Each structure stands twice: as C-alpha cells, then as structure tokens.
Amino acid sequence: MVALCWSGSWTFGKLGVGQIPPLELSAVRFALAGLLMLAIARAVRAPLGLKRWKLIVVAAAFGIFAYNALVFFALTIAPASDGALIVPTVNPVLTVIFATAIGERLGANKIVGLALATVGAGIVIAAANGMSLGGERLLADGLYLAGAATWSVYATLGAITTRSGSPIGVTAVASLVGAAMLFPLGFLEHGYRDVVSWPLGAWLDVVYLVVFATTVGFVLFYWAVRRFGAGAASMVSYLVPVFALVQAVVFLGETPAPLEILGAAVILAGVRLATLRFVPVSAIEGSEPS
C-alpha cells in the first residue's frame, strides 16, 4: 500500500508543479494533510506523541521541510522518473545505516537483501534511464540524492517518536510543523495570491498527495517503522520503481524493457530476503549432555 501511494506521488507531483508553484504546493499539501490526520487522531483518541515534541520538530525539519523543498524544486527541472528511481534506491541504504545509531541490528540477511535489492534497482535505472546527464538535470539529481538523505533521517527518528505516540498522531503533528516551516517559502513565489485561481486539475493532484501520498502512505509507513524498525520499513522504497513500472503498463499502455522486468524481480527477491525473520531452533529434548 505504501509503495502504491508513493509511486503515484511522483506522477501527480510532477503534474502538480507543472501548474502551480512547488513550494506553495508543498505547504498547502502538508497543511491540509496535517489537519485531516489531526481530526482523525482526535476522533479515534490516538496519542499525538507530544512528549517527544522536540524530536518531532527535528523530524519535520528533515522529512517534511527539507525533503519537499529539495524534491519539489528538482521536479520543476528534471523528469519525475529520475526522482522515482534515485530516491527509493538511495533511501533504504542510508536508513539502514542511520538506524544502527539507535540500536537496530544489521543482520546478515538484511545486508545481503539490501545489496541484492540495490543491484535490482540499478538494473531498473540502467534500463529505464540510460540518457546522459548534464546541466540542470545533473543539479536536480543531486537534489534528489540530498532529499533521500533527509528522508532517511526522518524515517530513523520515526522509530523513536512513535514510541510515545500513534503513527497518525505523530505524522499529523509533523505535517503541521513542516507546513509551518514551508509556508514562508511560498512568499518567494506568488505569496499564495494565486491559490484561488489554481485549476481543477491541480487541485486533483493536491487531493491525491494529501489523501494517498501523505495521509495513507506516511501513516502506514510510520506504523511499519514502529512494528518492524526503520531499516526494515525503508525497504518499501525499493518497491516504488516496481509499482511505477506496473502503473506505466496499466494506465499509460507502456511496455517495459526486459531488463526492467528482470530488475523488478531482483528487487522483490532482495526485499523478501532482507525482511525475513529467523526463529531460533530450540534444543532437541534429551540432546543435552547428562
């Protein structure tokens, strides 16, 4: 579900910034999503995790403010496919590394699975994006890489902030804090004077980003972080290019190259291996020395 929501966010994000300013779009998106999640959290009496409010603010600064400022600006000067391939590939590697700082174990199966999924992602990138880079596109891909790093910090901090709050409560607060940080940047564009004149298509893009990419995607991701740890949960990012390929076939009528299909299969195998949980075998009764 998370991969489905996030893979679509690249397409709708690209369509959105083609019609409205990226920083205004980000601020409005997270303000609306934060209010929606806050209302749901209050209705179901889900804790907001305010005991760790300082960490939530730091997480919002990285995962909402910095990530969206970097990625949505990059979307205005480079193809969405670059971000949909670069960010999900780099993010799990960095998150697994950062998560070791908060005590998450780096088992052998996770290392091998991570390496295998990275190889698969590399195959997909090589097959789907063989064009040469240069100029603004090179700058944009650098911004995508920086965005992946900021998101990894956000994911790692989520393993701590959700200990005293629910996924939807913590995400609601982080979204509202991030929206407040993004809001002043909108005055560098049109100062929100153009919001009332945004076309219907742009608002439909915003609705998708608010409901699916943020509310459903972020909340389920933080639930997975709390349940399985930041490192394991970040593996979902590897599935984004896979679902992007599926969406291209179903909705756009595109035919993926054989290498893309192979890469997708390798990614799935790597993610499955990395998320395996081994149960220790108990000693056979009577086998201990007498």
URNOR-V375317 format. One record per residue. PHI is phi in radians with two decimals (none if undefined). D_LAST is the distance of its C-alpha to the last C-alpha in whole Angstrom. Layout:
phi=PHI d_last=D_LAST
phi=PHI d_last=D_LAST
This chain:
phi=none d_last=53
phi=-1.09 d_last=53
phi=-1.12 d_last=54
phi=-1.09 d_last=57
phi=-1.12 d_last=58
phi=-1.32 d_last=58
phi=-1.14 d_last=59
phi=-1.22 d_last=62
phi=-1.14 d_last=63
phi=-1.18 d_last=64
phi=-1.17 d_last=67
phi=-1.22 d_last=68
phi=-1.13 d_last=68
phi=-1.13 d_last=70
phi=-1.11 d_last=72
phi=-1.14 d_last=73
phi=-1.26 d_last=73
phi=-1.35 d_last=76
phi=-2.08 d_last=78
phi=-2.39 d_last=77
phi=-1.06 d_last=76
phi=-1.13 d_last=72
phi=-1.28 d_last=72
phi=-1.13 d_last=74
phi=-1.02 d_last=72
phi=-1.11 d_last=69
phi=-1.10 d_last=70
phi=-1.14 d_last=71
phi=-0.99 d_last=68
phi=-1.37 d_last=65
phi=-1.14 d_last=68
phi=-1.16 d_last=68
phi=-1.13 d_last=64
phi=-1.09 d_last=63
phi=-1.14 d_last=66
phi=-1.09 d_last=64
phi=-1.19 d_last=61
phi=-1.12 d_last=62
phi=-1.11 d_last=63
phi=-1.15 d_last=60
phi=-1.07 d_last=58
phi=-1.19 d_last=60
phi=-1.16 d_last=61
phi=-1.73 d_last=57
phi=1.04 d_last=56
phi=-1.44 d_last=54
phi=-1.15 d_last=53
phi=-1.57 d_last=55
phi=1.25 d_last=53
phi=-1.22 d_last=56
phi=-1.07 d_last=53
phi=-1.96 d_last=53
phi=-1.09 d_last=56
phi=-1.13 d_last=57
phi=-1.16 d_last=54
phi=-1.12 d_last=56
phi=-1.11 d_last=59
phi=-1.10 d_last=57
phi=-1.06 d_last=56
phi=-1.11 d_last=59
phi=-1.09 d_last=61
phi=-1.46 d_last=58
phi=-1.43 d_last=58
phi=-1.80 d_last=61
phi=-1.21 d_last=64
phi=-1.13 d_last=63
phi=-1.04 d_last=61
phi=-1.28 d_last=64
phi=-1.08 d_last=67
phi=-1.26 d_last=66
phi=-1.24 d_last=65
phi=-1.24 d_last=68
phi=-1.19 d_last=70
phi=-1.09 d_last=69
phi=-1.11 d_last=69
phi=-1.37 d_last=73
phi=-2.19 d_last=73
phi=-2.58 d_last=70
phi=-1.07 d_last=69
phi=-1.10 d_last=67
phi=-1.09 d_last=65
phi=-1.05 d_last=64
phi=-1.17 d_last=62
phi=-1.15 d_last=60
phi=-1.75 d_last=59
phi=-1.27 d_last=59
phi=-1.08 d_last=57
phi=-1.13 d_last=54
phi=-1.37 d_last=53
phi=-1.41 d_last=53
phi=-0.98 d_last=52
phi=-1.08 d_last=48
phi=-1.07 d_last=48
phi=-1.16 d_last=49
phi=-1.12 d_last=48
phi=-1.06 d_last=44
phi=-1.16 d_last=45
phi=-1.11 d_last=46
phi=-1.15 d_last=44
phi=-1.13 d_last=41
phi=-1.23 d_last=43
phi=-1.89 d_last=42
phi=1.67 d_last=38
phi=-1.31 d_last=38
phi=-1.32 d_last=35
phi=-1.93 d_last=37
phi=-1.22 d_last=34
phi=-1.10 d_last=34
phi=-1.15 d_last=35
phi=-1.20 d_last=38
phi=-1.13 d_last=39
phi=-1.16 d_last=40
phi=-1.10 d_last=41
phi=-1.07 d_last=44
phi=-1.11 d_last=45
phi=-1.15 d_last=45
phi=-1.14 d_last=47
phi=-1.13 d_last=49
phi=-1.06 d_last=50
phi=-1.06 d_last=51
phi=-1.11 d_last=53
phi=-1.10 d_last=55
phi=-1.13 d_last=56
phi=-1.10 d_last=57
phi=-1.09 d_last=59
phi=-1.10 d_last=60
phi=-1.36 d_last=62
phi=-1.63 d_last=63
phi=-2.45 d_last=65
phi=-1.49 d_last=66
phi=-1.27 d_last=69
phi=-1.28 d_last=70
phi=-1.78 d_last=70
phi=3.09 d_last=72
phi=1.04 d_last=74
phi=-1.11 d_last=73
phi=-1.16 d_last=71
phi=-1.12 d_last=69
phi=-1.07 d_last=69
phi=-1.09 d_last=68
phi=-1.16 d_last=65
phi=-1.14 d_last=64
phi=-1.17 d_last=65
phi=-1.07 d_last=62
phi=-1.09 d_last=60
phi=-1.11 d_last=60
phi=-1.10 d_last=60
phi=-1.06 d_last=57
phi=-1.15 d_last=55
phi=-1.17 d_last=57
phi=-1.15 d_last=55
phi=-1.10 d_last=52
phi=-1.12 d_last=52
phi=-1.04 d_last=53
phi=-1.11 d_last=50
phi=-1.16 d_last=48
phi=-1.12 d_last=50
phi=-1.07 d_last=49
phi=-1.13 d_last=45
phi=-1.65 d_last=46
phi=-1.15 d_last=49
phi=-1.41 d_last=48
phi=-1.21 d_last=45
phi=-1.99 d_last=48
phi=-2.57 d_last=50
phi=-1.39 d_last=51
phi=-0.97 d_last=51
phi=-1.26 d_last=55
phi=-1.19 d_last=55
phi=-1.12 d_last=54
phi=-1.16 d_last=56
phi=-1.09 d_last=59
phi=-1.13 d_last=60
phi=-1.08 d_last=59
phi=-1.14 d_last=61
phi=-1.19 d_last=64
phi=-1.12 d_last=64
phi=-1.10 d_last=64
phi=-1.08 d_last=67
phi=-1.11 d_last=68
phi=-1.25 d_last=68
phi=-1.32 d_last=69
phi=-0.94 d_last=72
phi=-1.07 d_last=74
phi=-1.18 d_last=74
phi=-1.09 d_last=76
phi=-1.29 d_last=79
phi=-1.37 d_last=79
phi=-1.79 d_last=79
phi=-2.00 d_last=82
phi=1.09 d_last=81
phi=1.17 d_last=80
phi=-1.20 d_last=83
phi=-1.58 d_last=83
phi=-1.00 d_last=80
phi=-1.16 d_last=82
phi=-1.80 d_last=84
phi=-1.08 d_last=80
phi=-1.20 d_last=81
phi=-1.02 d_last=79
phi=-1.03 d_last=77
phi=-1.17 d_last=75
phi=-1.18 d_last=75
phi=-1.15 d_last=73
phi=-1.09 d_last=71
phi=-1.10 d_last=70
phi=-1.04 d_last=69
phi=-1.07 d_last=66
phi=-1.14 d_last=65
phi=-1.27 d_last=65
phi=-1.37 d_last=63
phi=-1.63 d_last=61
phi=-1.13 d_last=60
phi=-1.77 d_last=60
phi=-1.09 d_last=59
phi=-1.28 d_last=57
phi=-1.11 d_last=56
phi=-1.17 d_last=55
phi=-1.14 d_last=54
phi=-1.12 d_last=51
phi=-1.13 d_last=50
phi=-1.16 d_last=49
phi=-1.07 d_last=47
phi=-1.16 d_last=45
phi=-1.06 d_last=45
phi=-1.21 d_last=44
phi=-1.40 d_last=41
phi=-2.05 d_last=40
phi=1.71 d_last=41
phi=-1.12 d_last=44
phi=-1.10 d_last=43
phi=-1.18 d_last=42
phi=-1.12 d_last=45
phi=-1.14 d_last=47
phi=-1.06 d_last=46
phi=-1.04 d_last=49
phi=-1.06 d_last=52
phi=-1.13 d_last=51
phi=-1.41 d_last=52
phi=-1.05 d_last=55
phi=-1.07 d_last=57
phi=-1.12 d_last=55
phi=-1.22 d_last=57
phi=-1.10 d_last=60
phi=-1.13 d_last=60
phi=-1.08 d_last=60
phi=-1.11 d_last=62
phi=-1.11 d_last=65
phi=-1.28 d_last=64
phi=-1.29 d_last=65
phi=-1.71 d_last=67
phi=-1.90 d_last=69
phi=1.22 d_last=69
phi=-1.44 d_last=68
phi=-1.97 d_last=66
phi=-1.20 d_last=63
phi=-1.23 d_last=63
phi=-0.95 d_last=60
phi=-1.14 d_last=58
phi=-1.14 d_last=58
phi=-1.13 d_last=56
phi=-1.08 d_last=54
phi=-1.06 d_last=53
phi=-1.09 d_last=53
phi=-1.13 d_last=50
phi=-1.14 d_last=48
phi=-1.05 d_last=49
phi=-1.05 d_last=47
phi=-1.13 d_last=44
phi=-1.13 d_last=44
phi=-1.12 d_last=44
phi=-1.10 d_last=41
phi=-1.14 d_last=39
phi=-1.17 d_last=39
phi=-1.78 d_last=39
phi=-1.15 d_last=36
phi=-2.09 d_last=33
phi=-1.65 d_last=29
phi=-1.67 d_last=26
phi=-1.02 d_last=23
phi=-1.46 d_last=21
phi=-1.29 d_last=18
phi=-1.13 d_last=14
phi=-1.23 d_last=14
phi=-1.02 d_last=12
phi=1.51 d_last=9
phi=-1.50 d_last=9
phi=-1.23 d_last=6
phi=-1.14 d_last=4
phi=-1.57 d_last=0
